[in-house]
């Protein structure tokens, strides 16, 4: 069983990034937004895993800026017996996702089946918006290279358990979620996705998946910036072939210690602008799902544009603008969208209780308060895109 989502691509990724135009295959799958909980979440009851699901999905929807009735499917992979289709359906309605079909997959290891279901749904129906989520009672902490933009903005008010924290150094409860759609749907809503799915296929094992990618044009293994491999612990030695193929950074993850949503969220936020990342994940039946992702960061024609969703009066918004002008003067252009005006009711429904909300070049940046760390990360990435484009001209 195999499928390739896109067959034709712009000759230059810089053309796509610079003009941010979906003149490629409109059926191409894109990741519109991705978010996960921080490593410090603690829980005392199993039902709090369900609570984490609601919180991360709610923020995900806000990050897309997509009207809630656009989402058609909600797929959640959970380790909790308390998460059922009925409870997930009730949660979706409470979040305003009244048009969503809900699907719960009980899974304690890497949730390849949920990701596969999402991608195949988008192949059949290009009009879909799909939310893929994962929650686990214990998830391995991501170590190193944490990107501030991948973490939830909203606070996670969980109680500390009555056990020594030393027992939870390496793992804790966690949730992550992705919003997936097609290029044509993103274009219709004038959205700027985080990443493009360049390839997606399934092979019998990770070796066959890598060899298949090695023979795929126009992608070359040397063009892949980083590799994320989710495998059984005993199969790590089999990956020595990657060294022989002379590929770039390779990171391995134990199949029982990470989820598809967590890994993809980290990957799309940590990839440098315009670069490719390859993710290979083993499924429960031993097959491997391979994805090649391309990081998209739109390059403005002039200064980066910040869009502030606000209303009058809004003292917090005024404080944010003052902070921007003091610490980032001359680095941006500011546009204000007043959510309490009739023509902006779409944003009022999304951001009523969250302003100030800030987007950078059409992609979510932060809400409630200015996150200077995330803004600086993104401005540096945009500058690198511009530098790369100039280098190609010369």
GURO-285421 format. One record per residue: residue in one letter; x, y, z of N, C-alpha, C in turn. Coordinates in steps of 0.001 Angstrom, whole numbers, plus 500000, padded with zeros to 6 digits. Each point is the difference from the previous one (the first is absolute). Layout:
BEGIN
AXYZXYZXYZ;...
END
This chain:
BEGIN
X500846498811500000499154501189500000500882501239500000;X499826500862499025500839501178499946499276501118499297;X500465501187500255499400501169499368500984501143500035;X500023500786498942500810501207499958499053501166499834;X500084500955500911499012501077500024500233501029498908;X501225500267499637500258501046499024500967499491498943;X499779500372498766500856499531498925500805501119499359;X499557501255500122500705501109499371500265501088501030;X501186500579499906500407501007500968500669501157499300;X499987501170500603500726501125499412501475499647499861;X500639500560498973501408499701499781500846500462501180;X499549501029500672500764500548501112499119500186501212;X500433499465501145499251500217501235499962501485500328;X501018500744499565500018501431500306498872500732499288;X499615499518498815498852500609499327498753499809500850;X499834498791500518498801499730500813500013500815501280;X501135500027500684500070500724501264499871501499499783;X500670500506498942500021501436499801498618500532499656;X499276499291499142498706500485499553498839499357500742;X500288498957500769498988499337500800498764499685499157;X500199499343498884498921499725499050499812498513499845;X498725499549500000499721498586499856499716499660498537;X500929500325499108499831499698498590500504498607499688;X500206499197501009500380498619499831498735499155500083;X500141498722500149498862499097500059499037500437501107;X498769500376499664499062500469501041499604498913500985;X500262498726499652499663498901500900501116499707501000;X501082500717499900501105499792500938499522500214501432;X500445499139500899499630500115501410500943500961500703;X499430500868500823500806500947500774499649499866501477;X500958500341500844499774500099501445499810501479500308;X498772500353500349499670501408500208500472500509501354;X499986499151501002500428500389501344500342498747500782;X500815500167501032500400498874500849500410500550501360;X499612499283501061500295500480501350500031498817500966;X500774500138501061500055498947501015500107500619501384;X499720499200501018500142500448501378501479499997500395;X500375500793500999501385500002500469500320498730500779;X501271499847500340500448498798500711499630499995501470;X499520501108500532499808500132501441498598499647500474;X499146499490499105498631499672500388500002498840500988;X499180500111501037499832498926500963498512499688500138;X499660498736500240498603499614500160499846499108501225;X498801500025500563499698499109501112498926498990499649;X499190500282498961498904499121499632500019499745498500;X499483498842499612499988499633498589499159500960499170;X498938500561500584499143500890499213500706501290499616;X501145500306500636500727501193499634500705499837498654;X500232498762499569500505499774498650498968500482498991;X498723499756500301498919500482499158499949501527500020;X500260500595501148500028501452500113501114500593499151;X501174499367500016501102500455499157499609499997498534;X499256498973499568499567499913498610499205501238499613;X499034500373500833499177501164499707500804501279499933;X500948500162500909500786501231500043500895500150498778;X500651498909499595500936500114498877499240500161498683;X498828499375499882499207500146498777499427501406499900;X499570500558501117499457501354499990501057500998499533;X501220499875500514501046500921499547500366499745498548;X500011498751499575500315499690498605499044500728499055;X498702499923500292499004500645499140500259501500499921;X500323500614501114500287501439500001501249500312499186;X500984499124500047501231500228499226499741499964498500;X499018499239499561499703499949498563499249501231499533;X499246500655500911499099501106499650498897499537499059;X499702498709500012498961499422499147498684499961500777;X498880500402499386498700499864500676499777498566500465;X499468499841501177499879498670500599499124499057499187;X499029500534499259499140499110499228500661499473498728;X501227500444499703500741499462498856500580498617500291;X500242499697501275500634498723500348498982498873499899;X500371498950499267499071498912499709500311498707500745;X501241499794500403500372498769500689500937500319501158;X499788499307501105500858500090501179500415498587500359;X501289499721499846500546498666500259500963500115501175;X499723499256501062500832500069501199500475498597500373;X501296499872500179500601498764500481500341500199501477;X499511499106500842500120500211501445500376498708500697;X500705500157501121500326498831500827498979499804501102;X499017500915500082499030499949501090498747499229499607;X499534499139500914498742499287499772498797500932500126;X500213501180500570498899500928500208499653500791498741;X500873499948498996499726500700498750499269499065499053;X498765500329499691499175499214499085499438500930498939;X499358499427498985499398500837498965498947500928500588;X499273499510501013498968500836500621500617501187500740;X501044499733500797500629501095500744500703500972499056;X500599499472498925500680500870499042498987500843499229;X498872499394499645498956500741499302499449501123500872;X499800499709501291499517501022500931501020501126500134;X501287499644500085501047501008500110500041500868498751;X499868499384498818500019500756498743498867501025499958;X498826499610500439498870500924500011500239501147500971;X500598499690501148500306501049500975501025500995499464;X500860499532499099501011500863499393499471500711498759;X498746499780499663499416500638498819500264499270498708;X500548498786500083500299499206498799498800499108499684;X498884500620499713498738499273499876499886499218498704;X500852500300499017499959499297498716500955498829499959;X500723499756501088501056498975500009499461498597500236;X500396499071499146499886498579500316501167499647500916;X499740499240501036501058499677500960500389498531499910;X501288499749500171500536498641499958501034499867501113;X499844499010500853500957499737501070500750498721499683;X501319500057500126500847498829499797500750499746501296;X499796498842500587500713499638501228501393499523499614;X501008500692500498501362499707499581500952500445501098;X500912499145500385500984500360501016501381500201499389;X500133499767498693501284500212499335499820501073498937;X500972500164499133499927501034498970498781499778499118;X499193501051499842498663499865499417500010500183498487;X500627499076499304500103500095498549498631499872499347;X499121499187500571498699499746499375499166501268499887;X500046500869501010499257501253499936500528500916498913;X501321500072499858500604500814498965499671499455498619;X500091498688499857499674499376498722498542500274499612;X499095499878500970498587500269499743499802501446499539;X500680500937500639499860501413499643500470500272498580;X501176499483499647500548500247498671499147499363498909;X499518498805500264499177499323498997498648500681499836;X499447500547501082498747500757499902500181501217499101;X501133500685500128500238501184499186500259499649498547;X500514498816499744500162499563498617498646499786499331;X499045499505500775498670499729499437499155501261499899;X500166500912500941499149501180500053500855501230500267;X500266500773498922500873501157500135499333501161500744;X498712499873500328499286501080500669500047499886501529;X500702499010500497500011499734501433500980500891500760;X499637500264501256500930500464501019499994498945501099;X501169499492500359500093498907500968500894500412501160;X499536499699501214500831500159501191500459498617500441;X501303499824500124500585498768500517500626500303501344;X499591499285501033500536500231501334500501498733500656;X500900500160500931500533498891500793500094500419501454;X499559499137500891500225500216501432500544498719500608;X500903500164500943500580498855500691500148500336501482;X499797498992500838500220500190501427501479500206500289;X500871499415499169501441500190500135500608500120498620;X500652501120499770500665500239498719501438500386500272;X500917499481499196501415500305500195500274501477499769;X500743500624500897500344501402499829500860500194498767;X499679501036499218500861500395498895501227500670500591;X501161499562499606501228500555500561500763500766498928;X500397501210500325500789500797499074499167500536498846;X500435501097499442499399500579498803498516500294500159;X499548500286501217498605500378500204499762501364499363;X498941500102499224499641501254499349498816500592500747;X500129501250500408498961500616500824498642499994499316;X499978500122498673498727500104499288499203498701499985;X500624498877500324499262498734499986499182499793501280;X500270500789501038499354499801501291498734500834500149;X499035499460500738498749500699500242500235501369500626;X499167500946499581500024501332500597499221500017501301;X498843499339499980499128499987501173500638499222501141;X499713500440501224500493499297501185499297498657500127;X500694499023500588499433498669500208499874499790501506;X498849500292500593499858499969501462499770498596500545;X501092499235500113499907498648500515500568499916501409;X499410499143500810500484499788501357501227499103499987;X500884500245500935501167499136500122499606498717500730;X500492498855499546499643498746500639500726499830501329;X499439499224500897500635499791501306501102498960499942;X500911500148499035501139499097499881501230500856499780;X501146499416500234501244500745499826500189500341498528;X500352501269499699500185500417498625501169499277499352;X500911499456500829501131499281499420499542498805499170;X498813499484500311499502498846499257499463500384498637;X499904501324499713499391500435498759500961500871499195;X501291499798500186500970500852499331499962499835498489;X499826498788499512500144499741498588498692499959499231;X498870499956500693498721499943499304498921500652500845;X498938500407499320498869500622500669498818499946499052;X498789500316500483498849500034499099500226501022498897;X499417499740498843500185500940498895498939499853498940;X499773501075499262499063500011498891500583500845498883;X499647499655498779500435500762498827498924499873498937;X499954500975499092498974499974498959500490500713498755;X499503499526498849500315500568498690498701500335499285;X500032501058499191498891500308499100500481499749498575;X499336499079499306500402499625498650498897500330499009;X500403500454498822499056500251498926500758499937498683;X499363500451498915500662500026498703500392501426499640;X500877500121499024500460501319499578498849500865499514;X499059499387499275498906500808499476499090500522501101;X499831499226501074499185500472501119500708501134500745;X501309499858500169500762501068500652499952501278499178;X500075499856498677499941501170499130498621500659500070;X498955499190500056498642500557500055499808500879501226;X500602499598501121499867500768501235501153500978500210;X500878500107498989501129500936500032500895499764501220;X500355498721500173500846499609501132501420499711499534;X500943500130500913501398499676499732500395498801500857;X500045498789499428500312498797500786501435500002500513;X500231499104500962501349499821500536500854499119499107;X499403498974499427500794499019499256499163499350498908;X500706499508499016499420499307498859500447498542500032;X499092499074499761500354498584499942500467499696498580;X501304499830499840500557499735498673499808498557499569;X500116499082500941499834498572499701499302499321501166;X499248498964499660499389499142501020499800498626499390;X500602498993500586499723498637499557500276499018501127;X499548498788499815500133498939501006500743498829499375;X500981499472500722500751498832499562500016498953501104;X500532498837499693499973498881500947500900500231501200;X501087500748499816500880500293501133500775501271499693;X500771500477501007500671501284499836501091499966498937;X500653498850499803501043499911498983499421500183498603;X498862499341499739499369500137498695499485501414499791;X499517500620501064499501501375499880501126500948499610;X501168499843500633501131500873499692500501499767498585;X500077498728499591500466499711498646499026500522498957;X498710499955500309499019500550499062500181501511499868;X500198500676501118500217501437499940501270500317499227;X501013499169500144501269500210499311499824499995498488;X498953499325499515499737499919498566498897500941499545;X499573500893500892498923500930499684500576501299499454;X499450500474498898500407501264499404498864501007500205;X500282501300500235501331500626499961500705500042501355;X499469499338501013500615500034501331501272499153500010;X501051500561500538501250499283500200500261499875501494;X500548498861500414500247499798501430500894501094500575;X500946500471499213500912501038500501499282501326500232;X498812500156499407499241501235500180499180500013501281;X499874498858500653499218499912501233500838500533501157;X499496501013500660500759500646501076500126499120501224;X498897499334500397500047499161501200499062498815499860;X500330498933500709499235498756499994499499499712501397;X498708499688500110499400499607501272499446498591499831;X500580499039500717499650498594499825499403499437501278;X498791499469499898499323499367501134500013498505499751;X500771499274500806500215498575499746499968499221501309;X499887498689499862500160499118501150501444500092500484;X500195499957501304501332500168500573501012499040499397;X499568498760499756500943498998499522500388500200498539;X499335500919499298500315500199498593500910501185499745;X500475500655501044500857501164499805501243499653499189;X500558498807500207501220499625499292499778499901498500;X498769499710499586499719499874498573500073501333499269;X500062501105500750499974501309499370501388500491499619;X501007499122500162501350500389499602500082500284498509;X499012499502499251499972500241498559499932501490499688;X499413500790500907499913501440499756501380500635499954;X500918499460500801501373500495499966500616499713498639;X499733498801499493500527499624498688499434500879498887;X498768500479500186499376500855498987500411501459500130;X500826500311501005500553501337500169498907501058500164;X499075499758500916498924500955500246500370500909501167;X499150501008500219500254500980501050499527499497501354;X499703500910500919499671499671501384498931498908500092;X500257499006500843499058498899500214499674499920501486;X498711500020500323499553499876501382499059498812500095;X500223499143500992499146498833500173499151500140501255;X498807499406499954499047500051501108499414498611500192;X499832499627501258499375498714500295498506500077499718;X499474498984499327498606499998499575499026500117501166;X500418499579501194499117500053501160500110501299500786;X500874500913499557500277501202500781499626501308499306;X499381499929498815499663501228499286498764499738499144;X499286501062499641498831499861499137500255500715498674;X499181499671499011500133500637498691499790501507500104;X498998500419500764499704501435500104501125500755500695;X500570499425501062501115500655500686501199500152499064;X500328498926499287501182500031499149499821500968498828;X498833499973499365499766500891498869499937501455500441;X499419500251501172499958501369500515501409500539500193;X500849499213500636501379500447500203500721500178498665;X499770499089499068500710500047498720499637501249499204;X498709500307499881499611501132499157500424501339500618;X500132500057501318500442501244500626501520500129500014;X500719498894500040501459500071500141500743500016498672;X499366499589498910500673500008498708500351501427499587;X501189500208499438500324501318499453499101500328498811;X499822501279499742499131500443498914500432499414498664;X499025499457499268500264499483498671500665498648499947;X500270499375501147500713498725500008499043498823500072;X500535498809499760499230498764500022500331499198501240;X498982499343500551500186499066501101499298498701499684;X500621498899500323499415498682499741499647499333501331;X498757499546500104499521499302501192499589498595499595;X500537499000500702499646498598499738499509499387501303;X498784499440499969499388499456501209499497498581499752;X500314499119500935499509498632499918498579499903500533;X499178499207499319498639499750500469499970498729500825;X498850499716500601499877498827500861500227498697499235;X499661499985498693500164498769499217501380499886499359;X500909500918500341501357499919499492500264500822498756;X498924500462499328500197500849498834500522501374500417;X500573500726499043500564501315500280499346501059499140;X499636501097500642499474501164499300501112501022499877;X500252500450498782501044500991499751499364501285499493;X500421501129500572499557501321499563501213500892499790;X499963500778498930500979501055499801499258501331500104;X500451500833500936499358501287500254500899501139499533;X499390501037499475500726501190499595499529501181500844;X500915500641500706499655501120500875499712501244499168;X498853500607500243499585501177499245500021501224500906;X500756500999499607499955501282500689499855501066498931;X498835500651499923499794500995498943500949501170500145;X500541500427498889500931501138499984499264501225499474;X499832501043500810499305501201499536500852500776499004;X499328500833499213500726500831499051500769501110500716;X499505500437501168500689501045500758500281499483501401;X499591500735501015500202499547501375498987498918500367;X500351499101500931499027499022500493498765500709500552;X498826499414499742498752500626500441499441499288501231;X499821500755501051499322499520501196498537500414499925;X499102499044500243498570500281500038499524499834501432;X499483501071500559499534499995501379498474499968500021;X499455498947500586498556499896500184499666500646501340;X499170501035499951499795500848501165498578500551500008;X499693500853500925498757500771500038500275501256500815;X499033500882500029500167501228500776498940500072501097;X500397500248501250501392500112500466500609498628500270;X501332499949500017500712498760500351501357500392500584;X500093500226501303501265500405500627501128498996499772;X499685498706500006501045498996499756500570500135498591;X499124500320499043500454500203498626500905501224499916;X499645501056500703500826501208500016501377499700500588;X500034499185501043501285499627500608500846499196499020;X499356499097499257500728499176499027500603500866498904;X499229500955499498500509500878498944501184500817500513;X499894500499501216501103500763500579501258499140500122;X499811498734500385501130499083500133500640499726498639;X499162499850498969500509499794498644500834501194499547;X499464501181500205500682501211499538501302500232500750;X500050499549501250501217500209500795501087498997499654;X499611498722499789501001498938499846500215499530498562;X499087500366499078500121499519498619499792501139498999;X500337501191500381499787501170499150500691499833498649;X499260500293498925500559499936498656500058498620499393;X499521498969500713500098498623499502498682499449499479;X498929500791500030498694499470499628499065501123499561;X498927499604499326498860500867499739498817499445500780;X499190500857500575498896499562500856498653500309499353;X499160498986499954498623500149499538499084499583501143;X498958500798500256499052499675501060498677499530499399;X499467498923500556498684499493499622499117500085501236;X498953500808499924499115500215501140498885498953499960;X500071499047500922499111498845499939498552500348500338;X499751501163500592498638500368500358499271500745498882;X500632500102498833499324500586498852499243498922499228;X498926500387499375499087499057499357500707499119498985;X500907500585499219500666499240498939501010498992500543;X500305500065501297501008499104500591499403499026501005;X498724499672499830499326499111500946500676498638500067;X500608499568498893500737498718499986501065499981501084;X500707501116500169501080500065500984499463500244501410;X498867500658500080499375500169501315499647498646500595;X499478499105499176499613498667500482501212499178500429;X501139500254499382501214499249500337500747500601501186;X500121501319500028500954500652500902499351500865501080;X498700499873500185499272500873500918500685500125501366;X500485498861500543500560500001501364501522499927500016;X500645500229498848501437499761499918500824501196499560;X499351501111499634500789501137499526500888500543501133;X501167500505499613500506500142498633500449498674499388;X499715499841498694500459498850499219500846500540498859;X501166499405499795500958500529499031500381498923498986;X499917500346498714500458499138498908501148500701499287;X500943499215499493501130500531499249499961499427498589;X499837500868499006499909499576498600498977498884499809;X498859500123500682498916499058499822500082498740500826;X501040499861500833500145498820500852499928500424501461;X499379499173500815499829500300501420501343500259500680;X500005501023500862501206500313500757499783499830501497;X498996500680500570499760499904501436498642500617500324;X499531499792501219498785500653500470500121500260501495;X499140500894500493499956500447501394501091501016500325;X501211499725499546501127500909500245501047499734498929;X500924500939499836501045499840498995501004498950500445;X500270499044499130501044499012500242501224500431499201;X500905500704500656501165500551499296500907498903499457;X500091498887500707500863498908499543499508499444498671;X498685499771499883499443499469498760500149501012498870;X499719501258500287500121501020498967501430500094499481;X500973499961500903501387500075499563500375498777499159;X499551498806500405500258498784499217499489500162498572;X498773500505499885499362500089498687500631501095499130;X500367501111500602500644501060499232501350499533499461;X500733499246500800501279499444499540499770499040498836;X498942499170500104499695499052498921499645500737498706;X499228501070500110499620500774498812501227500625499352;X500906500515500823501229500582499459500838498950499285;X500000498781500520500767498931499348499410499652498647;X498667500092499873499354499764498705500449501056499001;X499983501245500438500434501077499123501449499864499585;X500860499612500937501414499819499686500189498858499009;X499217498907500175500099498876499080499541500361498615;X498948500816499897499498500421498701501029500863499274;X500642500912500740501022500855499389501193499181499533;X500370498982500788501122499151499636499729499263498696;X498745499564499828499645499278498772500042500912498773;X499685501290500203500050500943498879501427500189499489;X500945499948500959501390500203499617500674498700499631;
END
